[in-house]
C-alpha cells in the first residue's frame, strides 16, 4: 500500500523541492494536471501529467465523466472490504472498467468501523492508505473518481437531531483527515459529502436544515485544507439523494449561498417504486413508470443544469434487479426498456449517470471481470449514445390447447425506423410472416405455426425486431397453456404450491380476505411484492409462499390468492393459516 503524503506545509522545503514545484507550475501552464508521481531533483514526489485533462468549467468536467460506474458493496461494506461477498479490489478491475467505456467511477466508502467514535475521531491509517491505493489505481487508468462518506449516513450521521454536536464534530474530523490525505491528488478526484443523508425523527424542514449544515461544513473543511482541494469539484446531495422538487430546491439554495463554481449536485434514481421491486401491480414499464422517469430528469435539468449546476446521478438501477440468486422479479424486456429510456433521458437533461453495481455477480463479475449478463450491458452501453426500438412486450404466447391465430405487439420505435423481423440470420417475409400497420406488428398464424414447431411448452423460437439504429428487440415465441395448481399442506416456515407452469411465466400475486381487504405484509396493496411474499420455482414446479407473507396473514381466516401470468392467464388459489399450519386448496 502507498504511504499517505503529508500536506506540503508539513514538509521541509529544499532547493530540490523548489525545483519540483517549478516543474509542477510548468505543467499547469501547459494545461496539465497531476495524477501520479515523478521524481524531482532531490527524489521527492511532484505531480506528473495526468491522463485526463480536466475542463475548467464544472459543467464540462462532469459531462466528461459520462458514463460512470459504482464500486458498490466493497469499501463501503460493513465492517470490511470483503464482508459483503466481493473480493478485494485490484487494479485489473479498473483496467476492465476503463476498457468497457466508462470514464469515471464512484468509490463509496464506509468509514464507521475504521474511525474512532469519540474525539478526536481518528481514521485508521491503514484503512485510509488502502482507500488511497484504490483511488490512485482508478486515476492511473484515466478515470475520474468520486470518493464519499457512505453508510455512515445511517450508522451515525442519522442521529444528528438528537446528538447534533458530536455528529457534526465527527463528520468534520473525518473530512479533515480525508481532505488532508488527498489534498495533492489531481482534479480528477471529486469529494462527495455524504451518501443518501437521513435524519432520525425529523421533519422535512429539519432534514434540509441539517443537511445544509453538513454540506456547508464539508465545503468549509475541504476548501480550507488547501492544495488541490482549493478548486476540487465537490459533490453535494439532496436529503436521501431524492430527486423530489422540495429537496432539490433546498440543495440549489445551499449551492447558491456558497458562491463556488466548482460544486456538483447529486441525486439517485431507481425508477418508479412499484415497477422497481414489482409490487402493487408494477409488472410493466408502463406509462406511470415512464412518466416518473421523465419528470425526475426534467426536475434535475430545470433545477440545476439550466442554472449551470452540473448533476451527477450518483446511483441508478432497479432496486431488486438483477438478482442472480432468485427468479427475475422485474421482467427482463421491461427492465431493458427502463435502461434504454434512462440513458436517453439523461442525455437530453445533460445529466451524468453512475450505474449502481453491488458486485456479487449483479453486473460485473468481480472475480472473472466479465459481465454477468453481456446482453444487458450491451443495452446499457448503447443507451449512452443512441436510442433503440422496443415493443410492447418481448414474448408472444401461443396457447397449445387452441388453434393458432395471429398475435400482435405494438412497436415502440423511439425515433428509429422498423427494418424487419429476423430469426437468426434468416429474415421473415413481410406480408406472409408478419404485417406492420401504424406500429402494430402482427405475426401471422402461418408464421406462428412454423415457429412453434411441435408446440412443446416453453420457448419455441426467438425473433429479432431490427430498427434503423440501436439494438434489435428480442421476441420469444412461447407455447403455453393456463398453469395448473394443486392442493398442498405445510407450515408458515415452509409452504409451496405444486404448479404446472405449462410454459407460462409468473408476473404477480394478489392476496385478499373474504371481505375484499388486502392480505399479506404489504397491507397497502393487494398485489404483493415478488420474491418477498411469493416466488416461482420453475425447475421445482412450485410457487413458494414466504414465511414473511404467511406470518402476516390472520389466523384462521381464508385468503384468496390470484396469480397473474405474463400470458394474461390468471389462476385462483386459497390458503388458510391455523396455528402455524397452512392449507392450500384450488377451490
C-alpha positions as CSV (number, residue, x, y, z in Angstrom):
1,X,0.0,0.0,0.0
2,X,1.2,3.5,-0.7
3,X,2.1,5.9,2.1
4,X,-0.1,8.9,2.6
5,X,1.8,12.0,1.7
6,X,1.8,14.8,4.3
7,X,0.4,18.2,3.2
8,X,3.1,20.5,1.7
9,X,3.0,22.8,4.7
10,X,4.4,19.9,6.9
11,X,7.3,19.2,4.5
12,X,10.8,20.7,4.8
13,X,11.4,22.9,1.8
14,X,14.7,22.5,-0.1
15,X,16.2,23.6,-3.4
16,X,15.2,20.3,-4.9
17,X,11.6,20.7,-3.6
18,X,11.5,24.2,-5.1
19,X,12.6,22.7,-8.5
20,X,9.8,20.2,-8.2
21,X,7.3,22.9,-7.5
22,X,8.5,24.9,-10.5
23,X,8.1,21.8,-12.7
24,X,4.6,21.4,-11.4
25,X,3.9,25.0,-12.2
26,X,5.2,24.5,-15.7
27,X,2.8,21.6,-16.2
28,X,-0.1,23.7,-15.0
29,X,0.8,26.4,-17.5
30,X,0.8,23.7,-20.2
31,X,-2.8,22.8,-19.2
32,X,-2.0,19.5,-17.5
33,X,-2.8,18.2,-14.0
34,X,-1.0,15.6,-11.9
35,X,-2.2,12.1,-11.3
36,X,0.9,10.1,-10.4
37,X,4.3,10.9,-9.1
38,X,7.5,11.8,-10.9
39,X,10.9,12.3,-9.3
40,X,12.0,15.9,-8.5
41,X,15.8,16.5,-8.4
42,X,16.0,15.6,-4.7
43,X,13.9,12.5,-5.2
44,X,10.7,13.8,-3.6
45,X,7.4,13.4,-5.4
46,X,5.9,16.0,-7.6
47,X,2.8,15.9,-9.7
48,X,3.1,14.1,-13.1
49,X,0.9,14.8,-16.2
50,X,-2.5,13.2,-15.8
51,X,-4.0,11.0,-18.5
52,X,-7.1,13.3,-18.2
53,X,-7.1,17.0,-18.9
54,X,-9.9,18.2,-16.6
55,X,-12.0,21.0,-18.1
56,X,-12.0,24.2,-16.1
57,X,-15.8,24.5,-16.0
58,X,-17.6,22.2,-13.7
59,X,-20.3,21.6,-16.2
60,X,-17.8,20.4,-18.8
61,X,-15.8,18.3,-16.3
62,X,-18.9,16.4,-15.1
63,X,-20.0,15.9,-18.7
64,X,-16.6,14.4,-19.4
65,X,-17.3,11.9,-16.6
66,X,-20.1,10.2,-18.5
67,X,-20.6,7.3,-18.2
68,X,-19.8,6.4,-14.6
69,X,-19.8,3.2,-12.5
70,X,-20.1,2.4,-8.8
71,X,-17.7,0.1,-6.9
72,X,-20.6,-0.9,-4.7
73,X,-20.6,-3.1,-1.6
74,X,-16.8,-3.1,-1.3
75,X,-15.0,-0.3,0.5
76,X,-18.5,0.6,1.8
77,X,-19.1,-2.9,3.1
78,X,-19.5,-3.3,6.8
79,X,-17.2,-3.8,8.6
80,X,-14.6,-4.6,6.0
81,X,-13.9,-4.7,2.2
82,X,-14.9,-8.3,1.7
83,X,-17.7,-8.6,4.3
84,X,-20.5,-8.4,1.7
85,X,-19.2,-11.1,-0.7
86,X,-17.0,-9.2,-3.0
87,X,-13.3,-9.9,-3.5
88,X,-10.6,-7.3,-2.7
89,X,-10.3,-4.6,-5.3
90,X,-7.4,-5.0,-7.8
91,X,-6.1,-2.6,-10.4
92,X,-7.3,-5.1,-13.1
93,X,-10.8,-4.2,-12.1
94,X,-10.3,-0.5,-13.2
95,X,-8.5,-1.6,-16.3
96,X,-11.6,-3.5,-17.2
97,X,-14.0,-0.7,-16.4
98,X,-12.0,1.8,-18.5
99,X,-11.8,-0.7,-21.4
100,X,-15.5,-1.1,-21.3
101,X,-16.1,2.6,-22.0
102,X,-16.5,4.1,-18.5
103,X,-14.9,7.4,-17.9
104,X,-15.4,7.7,-14.1
105,X,-16.0,5.6,-11.1
106,X,-17.7,6.3,-7.8
107,X,-15.9,4.7,-4.8
108,X,-18.3,4.5,-1.8
109,X,-16.5,4.2,1.5
110,X,-18.0,3.5,4.9
111,X,-15.6,4.9,7.5
112,X,-17.5,4.0,10.6
113,X,-15.6,0.9,11.7
114,X,-12.3,2.5,10.8
115,X,-12.8,5.7,12.7
116,X,-12.9,6.2,16.5
117,X,-16.4,7.1,17.7
118,X,-15.1,9.6,20.2
119,X,-12.8,12.6,19.9
120,X,-10.5,13.1,18.1
121,X,-12.4,10.7,15.8
122,X,-9.2,9.3,14.2
123,X,-9.4,7.3,11.0
124,X,-7.3,4.2,10.9
125,X,-4.1,5.0,8.9
126,X,-4.0,1.5,7.3
127,X,-7.6,1.8,6.0
128,X,-7.0,5.3,4.7
129,X,-3.9,4.1,2.9
130,X,-5.9,1.3,1.3
131,X,-8.6,3.7,0.2
132,X,-5.9,5.9,-1.3
133,X,-4.4,2.9,-3.1
134,X,-7.7,2.1,-4.7
135,X,-8.4,5.7,-5.7
136,X,-4.9,6.0,-7.3
137,X,-5.4,2.8,-9.2
138,X,-8.5,4.2,-10.8
139,X,-6.9,7.5,-11.6
140,X,-3.9,5.8,-13.1
141,X,-6.3,4.4,-15.7
142,X,-7.5,7.9,-16.7
143,X,-10.7,7.6,-14.7
144,X,-12.3,10.4,-12.7
145,X,-13.1,9.2,-9.2
146,X,-15.9,10.3,-6.8
147,X,-15.0,9.5,-3.2
148,X,-17.6,9.8,-0.4
149,X,-18.8,9.1,3.1
150,X,-21.3,6.3,2.5
151,X,-23.2,4.1,5.0
152,X,-22.0,6.3,7.8
153,X,-25.2,8.2,6.8
154,X,-27.5,5.8,8.6
155,X,-25.0,4.4,11.1
156,X,-24.3,7.6,13.0
157,X,-25.0,10.7,10.9
158,X,-28.7,10.0,11.1
159,X,-28.5,10.6,14.9
160,X,-27.7,14.3,14.3
161,X,-31.1,15.6,15.5
162,X,-30.6,14.1,19.0
163,X,-26.7,14.3,19.1
164,X,-26.0,17.3,17.0
165,X,-22.6,18.4,18.3
166,X,-21.0,15.0,18.4
167,X,-22.2,14.1,14.9
168,X,-21.0,17.3,13.4
169,X,-17.6,17.1,15.2
170,X,-17.1,13.5,13.9
171,X,-18.2,14.5,10.4
172,X,-15.8,17.4,10.3
173,X,-13.0,15.4,11.8
174,X,-13.5,12.7,9.2
175,X,-13.4,15.1,6.3
176,X,-10.5,17.0,7.7
177,X,-8.4,13.8,7.6
178,X,-9.7,12.7,4.2
179,X,-9.1,16.1,2.7
180,X,-5.6,16.2,4.2
181,X,-4.7,12.7,2.8
182,X,-5.9,13.5,-0.7
183,X,-5.1,17.3,-0.9
184,X,-2.3,16.7,-3.5
185,X,-4.5,14.5,-5.8
186,X,-5.4,15.8,-9.2
187,X,-8.7,17.4,-10.0
188,X,-9.9,14.1,-11.5
189,X,-10.7,13.2,-7.8
190,X,-14.1,14.6,-6.6
191,X,-15.3,14.5,-3.0
192,X,-19.0,13.7,-2.2
193,X,-20.0,14.9,1.3
194,X,-22.4,12.1,2.3
195,X,-24.5,9.4,0.6
196,X,-28.2,9.4,1.0
197,X,-28.3,11.5,4.1
198,X,-31.0,10.6,6.6
199,X,-32.0,12.1,9.9
200,X,-33.9,10.2,12.6
201,X,-37.3,11.5,13.7
202,X,-37.0,14.8,11.8
203,X,-39.4,16.7,9.6
204,X,-38.6,17.6,6.0
205,X,-37.8,21.1,7.1
206,X,-35.4,19.9,9.8
207,X,-33.8,17.4,7.4
208,X,-33.0,20.1,4.9
209,X,-31.6,22.4,7.6
210,X,-29.3,19.7,9.0
211,X,-28.1,18.7,5.6
212,X,-27.4,22.3,4.7
213,X,-25.3,22.5,7.8
214,X,-23.4,19.3,6.8
215,X,-22.9,20.4,3.2
216,X,-21.7,23.8,4.2
217,X,-19.4,22.5,6.9
218,X,-18.0,19.9,4.4
219,X,-17.3,22.7,1.9
220,X,-15.5,24.8,4.5
221,X,-13.4,21.9,5.7
222,X,-12.3,20.8,2.3
223,X,-11.6,24.3,0.9
224,X,-9.6,25.3,3.9
225,X,-7.3,22.3,3.6
226,X,-5.6,23.9,0.6
227,X,-3.6,22.2,-2.1
228,X,-5.7,20.6,-4.8
229,X,-8.7,20.9,-2.6
230,X,-8.8,24.6,-3.2
231,X,-10.6,24.1,-6.6
232,X,-11.6,20.4,-6.4
233,X,-15.1,19.6,-7.6
234,X,-17.3,18.9,-4.6
235,X,-20.5,16.9,-4.8
236,X,-23.4,17.8,-2.6
237,X,-26.5,15.6,-2.2
238,X,-30.2,16.2,-1.5
239,X,-31.9,14.7,1.5
240,X,-31.7,10.9,0.9
241,X,-30.3,11.8,-2.6
242,X,-34.0,12.0,-3.5
243,X,-34.8,13.9,-6.7
244,X,-38.0,15.4,-5.3
245,X,-38.6,19.1,-6.0
246,X,-38.5,20.4,-2.4
247,X,-35.2,18.7,-1.6
248,X,-33.6,19.8,-4.9
249,X,-34.8,23.4,-4.3
250,X,-33.1,23.3,-0.9
251,X,-29.9,22.0,-2.3
252,X,-30.0,24.6,-5.0
253,X,-30.3,27.3,-2.3
254,X,-27.3,25.8,-0.5
255,X,-25.2,25.8,-3.6
256,X,-26.2,29.4,-4.5
257,X,-25.2,30.6,-1.0
258,X,-21.7,29.0,-1.2
259,X,-20.8,31.1,-4.3
260,X,-18.5,28.4,-5.6
261,X,-18.4,27.5,-9.3
262,X,-16.9,24.0,-8.5
263,X,-19.9,22.4,-7.0
264,X,-21.9,19.5,-8.3
265,X,-25.4,18.4,-7.3
266,X,-26.1,14.7,-6.9
267,X,-29.3,12.6,-6.6
268,X,-30.1,8.9,-7.2
269,X,-32.8,7.3,-9.3
270,X,-34.2,3.7,-9.0
271,X,-37.4,4.1,-11.1
272,X,-41.0,4.2,-10.0
273,X,-41.1,2.1,-6.9
274,X,-43.9,-0.4,-7.8
275,X,-42.0,-1.2,-11.0
276,X,-38.6,-1.3,-9.4
277,X,-39.5,-4.1,-7.0
278,X,-42.6,-5.5,-8.7
279,X,-45.2,-4.6,-6.1
280,X,-48.7,-3.1,-6.4
281,X,-49.1,-4.5,-9.9
282,X,-46.0,-2.8,-11.3
283,X,-45.2,-5.6,-13.7
284,X,-44.6,-3.5,-16.8
285,X,-42.6,-0.4,-17.7
286,X,-45.8,1.3,-18.3
287,X,-46.9,5.0,-18.6
288,X,-46.7,5.5,-14.9
289,X,-43.1,4.3,-14.7
290,X,-42.1,6.3,-17.8
291,X,-43.8,9.4,-16.5
292,X,-42.0,9.1,-13.2
293,X,-38.6,9.0,-15.0
294,X,-39.4,11.8,-17.4
295,X,-40.5,14.1,-14.6
296,X,-37.5,13.2,-12.4
297,X,-35.0,14.1,-15.2
298,X,-36.9,17.3,-16.1
299,X,-36.7,18.4,-12.5
300,X,-32.9,17.7,-12.4
301,X,-32.5,19.8,-15.6
302,X,-34.7,22.7,-14.6
303,X,-33.4,22.9,-11.0
304,X,-29.7,22.5,-11.7
305,X,-28.5,22.1,-15.2
306,X,-30.4,25.0,-16.6
307,X,-28.6,27.1,-14.0
308,X,-25.2,25.8,-14.9
309,X,-25.0,23.5,-11.9
310,X,-23.9,20.0,-13.1
311,X,-25.8,17.0,-11.9
312,X,-24.1,13.7,-11.2
313,X,-26.7,10.9,-10.9
314,X,-24.6,9.0,-8.3
315,X,-26.7,5.8,-8.4
316,X,-29.2,4.4,-10.8
317,X,-30.7,0.9,-11.5
318,X,-33.6,-1.1,-10.3
319,X,-33.9,-1.8,-6.6
320,X,-34.3,-5.5,-6.9
321,X,-32.9,-6.4,-10.3
322,X,-30.8,-8.1,-11.4
323,X,-30.6,-10.7,-8.7
324,X,-29.0,-13.9,-9.9
325,X,-29.8,-15.7,-6.7
326,X,-33.6,-15.5,-7.3
327,X,-36.0,-15.5,-10.2
328,X,-36.3,-12.2,-12.0
329,X,-38.9,-10.1,-10.2
330,X,-38.7,-7.5,-13.0
331,X,-39.5,-9.0,-16.4
332,X,-36.3,-8.8,-18.5
333,X,-37.6,-6.9,-21.5
334,X,-39.4,-4.4,-19.3
335,X,-36.1,-3.8,-17.4
336,X,-34.3,-3.3,-20.7
337,X,-36.9,-0.6,-21.6
338,X,-36.1,1.2,-18.4
339,X,-32.3,1.2,-19.0
340,X,-32.8,2.3,-22.6
341,X,-35.1,5.2,-21.6
342,X,-32.9,6.3,-18.7
343,X,-29.9,6.6,-21.0
344,X,-31.8,8.8,-23.4
345,X,-33.4,11.0,-20.7
346,X,-30.1,11.6,-19.1
347,X,-28.6,12.7,-22.4
348,X,-31.5,15.1,-23.0
349,X,-31.3,16.5,-19.5
350,X,-27.4,16.8,-19.5
351,X,-27.0,14.5,-16.5
352,X,-24.0,12.2,-16.0
353,X,-25.1,8.8,-14.8
354,X,-23.4,6.2,-12.5
355,X,-24.7,2.6,-12.6
356,X,-25.0,1.2,-9.1
357,X,-23.2,-2.2,-9.2
358,X,-23.3,-4.1,-5.9
359,X,-21.0,-6.8,-7.3
360,X,-21.6,-10.4,-6.2
361,X,-22.3,-11.2,-9.9
362,X,-25.0,-8.5,-10.4
363,X,-23.5,-6.7,-13.3
364,X,-19.7,-7.0,-13.5
365,X,-18.4,-10.3,-12.0
366,X,-15.6,-9.1,-9.8
367,X,-13.8,-12.4,-9.9
368,X,-13.8,-13.1,-13.7
369,X,-14.0,-9.4,-14.7
370,X,-16.7,-10.4,-17.2
371,X,-20.2,-9.1,-17.4
372,X,-22.7,-11.5,-15.8
373,X,-25.2,-10.6,-18.5
374,X,-23.4,-9.3,-21.6
375,X,-26.7,-8.6,-23.4
376,X,-27.9,-6.5,-20.6
377,X,-24.7,-4.5,-20.5
378,X,-25.0,-4.1,-24.3
379,X,-28.3,-2.3,-23.8
380,X,-26.9,-0.1,-21.0
381,X,-23.9,0.8,-23.2
382,X,-26.0,1.5,-26.3
383,X,-28.1,3.9,-24.3
384,X,-25.1,6.2,-23.7
385,X,-25.1,7.3,-27.3
386,X,-28.3,6.3,-29.2
387,X,-31.9,5.0,-28.9
388,X,-33.1,1.5,-29.6
389,X,-36.5,0.4,-30.6
390,X,-38.6,-1.8,-28.4
391,X,-42.1,-3.4,-28.4
392,X,-45.0,-3.7,-26.0
393,X,-43.6,-7.0,-24.8
394,X,-40.7,-9.4,-25.5
395,X,-42.8,-12.5,-25.5
396,X,-45.6,-13.8,-27.7
397,X,-47.7,-16.6,-26.1
398,X,-49.4,-19.1,-28.3
399,X,-51.9,-21.4,-26.5
400,X,-51.3,-25.0,-27.1
401,X,-54.9,-26.0,-26.3
402,X,-56.4,-24.0,-29.1
403,X,-55.9,-23.3,-32.8
404,X,-53.0,-21.0,-33.7
405,X,-54.1,-17.4,-34.5
406,X,-52.3,-14.3,-35.4
407,X,-50.7,-12.3,-32.5
408,X,-50.0,-8.6,-32.3
409,X,-47.4,-6.5,-30.5
410,X,-47.1,-2.7,-30.5
411,X,-43.7,-1.4,-31.7
412,X,-42.0,1.5,-29.9
413,X,-39.6,2.8,-32.5
414,X,-38.2,5.6,-30.1
415,X,-37.3,7.7,-33.1
416,X,-35.9,4.8,-35.2
417,X,-37.5,3.1,-38.2
418,X,-38.5,-0.6,-38.1
419,X,-36.4,-2.6,-40.6
420,X,-37.9,-6.1,-40.3
421,X,-38.1,-9.4,-38.3
422,X,-35.4,-11.9,-38.3
423,X,-34.9,-15.4,-36.9
424,X,-31.2,-15.8,-36.6
425,X,-29.7,-14.9,-39.9
426,X,-33.0,-15.5,-41.8
427,X,-35.4,-12.6,-42.5
428,X,-39.1,-13.2,-42.1
429,X,-41.2,-12.3,-45.1
430,X,-43.3,-9.2,-44.8
431,X,-46.9,-9.8,-45.7
432,X,-46.7,-13.6,-45.3
433,X,-45.0,-13.9,-41.9
434,X,-45.9,-10.5,-40.4
435,X,-47.6,-7.2,-41.2
436,X,-47.0,-3.7,-39.7
437,X,-49.8,-1.1,-39.6
438,X,-49.4,2.0,-37.5
439,X,-46.7,0.4,-35.4
440,X,-48.9,-2.7,-34.8
441,X,-46.7,-5.7,-35.6
442,X,-48.8,-8.8,-36.3
443,X,-47.3,-12.2,-36.6
444,X,-49.4,-14.3,-38.9
445,X,-50.9,-17.7,-38.0
446,X,-48.8,-19.1,-40.8
447,X,-45.6,-17.8,-39.3
448,X,-46.5,-18.9,-35.7
449,X,-47.4,-22.4,-36.9
450,X,-43.9,-22.7,-38.4
451,X,-42.2,-21.1,-35.4
452,X,-43.9,-23.1,-32.7
453,X,-43.0,-26.4,-34.5
454,X,-44.1,-29.4,-32.4
455,X,-45.6,-27.0,-29.9
456,X,-43.7,-28.1,-26.8
457,X,-44.3,-25.9,-23.8
458,X,-41.8,-23.1,-23.4
459,X,-39.8,-21.0,-25.9
460,X,-40.0,-22.5,-29.4
461,X,-38.3,-19.7,-31.3
462,X,-36.6,-16.4,-30.8
463,X,-37.0,-13.5,-33.2
464,X,-35.3,-10.1,-33.6
465,X,-37.2,-6.9,-34.5
466,X,-34.5,-4.8,-36.1
467,X,-34.5,-1.0,-36.3
468,X,-32.6,1.6,-38.2
469,X,-30.2,2.1,-35.3
470,X,-29.6,0.8,-31.8
471,X,-30.0,-2.8,-30.7
472,X,-32.6,-5.3,-32.0
473,X,-35.5,-6.2,-29.8
474,X,-35.7,-9.8,-28.9
475,X,-39.1,-11.6,-29.1
476,X,-39.6,-15.1,-27.7
477,X,-42.4,-17.2,-29.2
478,X,-43.7,-19.4,-26.4
479,X,-46.2,-22.2,-26.4
480,X,-48.2,-22.2,-23.2
481,X,-51.5,-23.0,-21.5
482,X,-53.1,-21.8,-18.3
483,X,-50.9,-23.1,-15.4
484,X,-52.4,-25.7,-13.1
485,X,-52.0,-25.5,-9.3
486,X,-52.7,-28.3,-6.8
487,X,-53.7,-28.7,-3.2
488,X,-51.0,-28.6,-0.6
489,X,-50.2,-28.5,3.2
490,X,-47.3,-27.1,5.1
491,X,-46.2,-24.7,7.8
492,X,-45.6,-21.0,7.9
493,X,-41.9,-21.8,7.8
494,X,-42.2,-23.9,4.6
495,X,-45.1,-23.9,2.2
496,X,-45.1,-24.4,-1.5
497,X,-47.9,-24.8,-4.1
498,X,-47.4,-27.6,-6.7
499,X,-47.5,-25.8,-10.0
500,X,-47.5,-27.0,-13.6
501,X,-46.4,-23.8,-15.4
502,X,-47.0,-25.2,-18.8
503,X,-44.8,-22.7,-20.5
504,X,-46.1,-19.6,-18.7
505,X,-44.2,-17.1,-16.6
506,X,-45.4,-15.7,-13.2
507,X,-46.0,-11.9,-13.1
508,X,-47.5,-11.1,-9.8
509,X,-49.9,-12.3,-7.0
510,X,-52.9,-10.7,-5.4
511,X,-53.9,-11.6,-1.9
512,X,-57.3,-10.7,-0.4
513,X,-59.5,-11.7,2.5
514,X,-63.1,-12.6,2.0
515,X,-64.3,-9.1,2.7
516,X,-62.0,-7.7,0.0
517,X,-59.4,-6.2,2.2
518,X,-55.7,-6.7,1.5
519,X,-53.8,-9.7,2.9
520,X,-50.1,-10.0,3.4
521,X,-47.2,-7.9,4.7
522,X,-47.8,-5.2,2.1
523,X,-51.1,-4.2,3.6
524,X,-51.4,-1.0,1.4
525,X,-51.9,-3.1,-1.8
526,X,-53.4,-6.5,-2.7
527,X,-50.5,-7.1,-5.2
528,X,-47.7,-8.4,-3.0
529,X,-44.0,-8.0,-3.6
530,X,-42.3,-10.5,-5.9
531,X,-39.8,-12.7,-4.1
532,X,-40.7,-11.0,-0.8
533,X,-44.2,-12.6,-0.5
534,X,-44.0,-15.3,-3.2
535,X,-41.6,-16.6,-5.7
536,X,-41.7,-19.1,-8.6
537,X,-39.6,-22.2,-8.6
538,X,-39.7,-23.2,-12.2
539,X,-37.3,-26.2,-12.1
540,X,-39.0,-27.5,-8.9
541,X,-42.6,-27.0,-10.3
542,X,-43.8,-24.9,-7.3
543,X,-44.8,-21.4,-6.2
544,X,-43.2,-20.6,-2.9
545,X,-45.1,-18.5,-0.3
546,X,-42.6,-16.9,2.0
547,X,-42.7,-17.1,5.8
548,X,-43.0,-13.3,6.0
549,X,-46.1,-13.4,3.9
550,X,-47.7,-16.4,5.7
551,X,-46.9,-15.0,9.2
552,X,-48.6,-11.7,8.2
553,X,-52.0,-13.5,7.5
554,X,-54.8,-13.5,10.0
555,X,-55.0,-16.8,11.8
556,X,-58.0,-19.0,10.8
557,X,-59.1,-16.7,8.0
558,X,-59.2,-17.9,4.4
559,X,-57.2,-15.8,1.9
560,X,-57.9,-15.8,-1.8
561,X,-54.7,-15.6,-4.0
562,X,-54.9,-14.6,-7.6
563,X,-51.8,-15.4,-9.6
564,X,-51.3,-13.4,-12.7
565,X,-49.1,-14.7,-15.5
566,X,-47.4,-12.9,-18.4
567,X,-49.6,-14.6,-20.9
568,X,-52.6,-12.9,-19.4
569,X,-53.8,-16.1,-17.7
570,X,-55.0,-15.9,-14.0
571,X,-55.4,-18.7,-11.5
572,X,-57.2,-18.5,-8.2
573,X,-56.0,-20.3,-5.1
574,X,-57.0,-20.4,-1.4
575,X,-54.8,-20.6,1.7
576,X,-55.7,-20.7,5.4
577,X,-53.2,-20.4,8.3
578,X,-54.0,-22.0,11.6
579,X,-51.6,-22.0,14.5
580,X,-48.6,-22.4,12.3
581,X,-50.1,-24.9,9.8
582,X,-51.0,-23.8,6.3
583,X,-53.5,-25.4,4.0
584,X,-53.8,-24.6,0.3
585,X,-56.7,-25.6,-2.0
586,X,-57.8,-24.9,-5.6
587,X,-61.4,-24.4,-4.5
